[in-house]
Amino acid sequence: MRKMKYSWAAFAGRGSKWEKMVGENARMLPKATHEERKKQEAKRRGKLKTVAGKLLKSVASGKEAAEKKAGSEDAAGNLLKTATSRKGAEGEMPAEETICGFIEQGKFFEACVRIYDLEHSGNDGVGKSESLYMLLAERMWTVVGEALSGSGRMFLEPLQSVGESLKWQKQKEAEWLGSSQEMESVSTWSPNFWRKDLEEKLIQYMTAQIPQFGSSSNTDKTALHQHLSQLETTFLPSLEHRSDVFKEAGLLVTYARCCHASLSSHLSTLTDSNHFSFSQCLSVYEWGLKMYKSGSETCLRPRETPQHSLSLGVQCLMWIILKTEEKLLAVTRKEVGKALKEAFDIGKPPCADAAVIQILTEKTEAAWRVSESLSEKVEAVCLEECLRFLESYENEVRSFLQLDGCPGICSGLRILENCCILRIVWHKLTYICSASTGQDVKVNGFLDRMEDEISGHFLQAVTSKVKGTLKEHFRKCDSGFYYVLESLKQSFLAFGKKKTDTYKALVKAVNTIIITEYVQALLTTSRKPSSVQRRMIVSKIEEDHRILQTVFKECLGPAAGPLKDPIKAILELIQTSDAEGMKIALLPILKEFPDLRKEHLSAVLDIKDSLSREDRAALLKAFHDNCRESETEPNLLFADIEVNPRKYGLCGCFCC
């Protein structure tokens, strides 16, 4: 035997049009007019006549059966009207006629018993029973459809018989499973599919009753609140109103299960939309939680029902809450990740740390107003997404550095500022949220690595640019050195986190690079400049020193004071008029720059205009007498400056 499929058209009388409306979540079942109902009944009776006619063709007992063989369909129609009063030629009504009579009168339980007896009576009873089960199911679903359409009280007795038939089916199935019957025959027995078919029909009807929520891309929170309100005030009460007759028929558990299934499916479809936002998911979650806490007497929580029926309502609401929570956390992860990616786009200016903190906390705060436990889960997801973003951002920065080789000054500073913002944000989050020690270690590890890597590339870029412009700086009027200084100044001034240690350390490192490269270029310029060239070089050094002082004072503020200034020391030395004064000026230079070597001093003295050999020798001797080892000194400036030793005079002395 096999599972039989039945048309649901009898529920609404519209065939495929009805199915289309179900698919669109129609607001109501179509209301058939009186004439339409007559047509529906005639159509239904026609189907029953056809089935009953086929049954009568197989009846071989009595004269009456022989007389009806030529016009079985007309006879079937008469049989359905007078099934309880007619008898066969032998004085006994055929079993098939009796069963059809019970089916027409809505006595489905009695029909079940008779069909079962016929099924096990032999004489091709199994083949007849299959068709009779089909006829019985068709009529039962018609009765259920009529009860759902609003005239439930009129169909209470046949609906009760439907409930009794389902109980009978369950009992027989249990008997079969407990006996030695073949499992295949048990699994394909037609009545075994009745409960599932009934649930399908009920869910189709209930789904069609759900109010529409516009398009799937509707992101209007107000519209969602209105829709949830309609579910609460219209949809559920209408199902509750119809539940009484199903309760009296013994079908309340099945009816409630279908209510749960249709509502759960609808809400799941809503929240599964790609356009559904965090706030909308939170609204659905809050609605489900309110329904769960309110204990309102709807078919979701039927009153005066057995405990197992009540638990179905609780389970349904819990399922809705848990599924909505799952979707809400997924949307949280998606929205936070997207917001962080947009906020820290390498190609855009950095955003304010307050905006980033809002990204990571606003959802937690919104969830807290609904449920404390939910807010804890949302907070955990936000922190996890922050860690996930940092990992992806580190990879993005590394790819950016590999792609560009040496990124520009502006882009490098932008990434460093993003790292500063992320560090500040995380520090504040550790006070606001419940971040673990492990998470703190991971975040700081990400930020330390990124800062070290981007700082190294940034300083490398600065070194390259400064070195290139200083090559001809003391030979040309416009070498581009001032342009680089101005660009650096503007970039540093645009840096939003000037109070951070990262910024201060970076500016000081840039200052050291510029000073070192400047002195290197100064000491390796022409060693035999003319008197005019010497005066021009000294004048340029004065101007450069003034510009450098201005730039770094603006960038660092009060912190610019303690920076080492060898250019100033060189100027003071070469601008001193007499040798004795130069000896005095040399002593603080040796103290501040212990890594100064003789070739460095000799190159500086080459720039001094009108310096006699005797004075030069005296200064070099003073250097020799006062210099000290500097290998253990930190932050050495002259150690990396290479100057070719001067070619000595014919006398072999160190003063030439």
Secondary structure, 3 states (H helix, E strand, C coil): CCCCCCCCHHHHCCCHHHHHHHHCCCCCCCCCCHHHHHHHHHHHHHHHHHHHHHHHHCCCCCHHHHHHCCCHHHHHHHHHHHCCCCCCCCCCCCHHHHHHHHHHHCCHHHHHHHHHHHHCCCCCHHHHHHHHHHHHHHHHHHHHHHHHHHHCHHHHHHHHHHHHHHHHHHHHHHHHHHCCCCHHHHHCCHHHHHHHHHHHHHHHHHHHHCCCCCCCCCCCHHHHHHHHHHHHHHHHHHHHHHHHHHHHCCCHHHHHHHHHHHHHHHHHHHHCCCCCCHHHHHHHHHHHHHHHHHCCCCCCCCCCCCHHHHHHHHHHHHHHHHHHHHHHHHHHHHHHHHHHHHHCCCCCCCCCHHHHHHHHHHHHHHHHCCCHHHHHHHHHHHHHHHHHHHHHHHHHHHHHHHHHCCCCHHHHHHHHHHHHHHHHHHHHHHHHCCCCHHHHHHHHHHHHHHHHHHHHHHHHHHHHHHHHHHCCCCCCCCCCHHHHHHHHHHHHHHCCCCCCHHHHHHHHHHHHHHHHHHHHHHHCCCCCCCHHHHHHHHHHHHHHHHHHHHHHHHHHHHHHCCCCCHHHHHHHHHHCCCHHHHHHHHHHHHHHCCCCCHHHHHHHHHHCCCCCHHHHHHHHHHHHHHCCCCCCCCCCCHHHCCCCCCCCCCCCCCCC
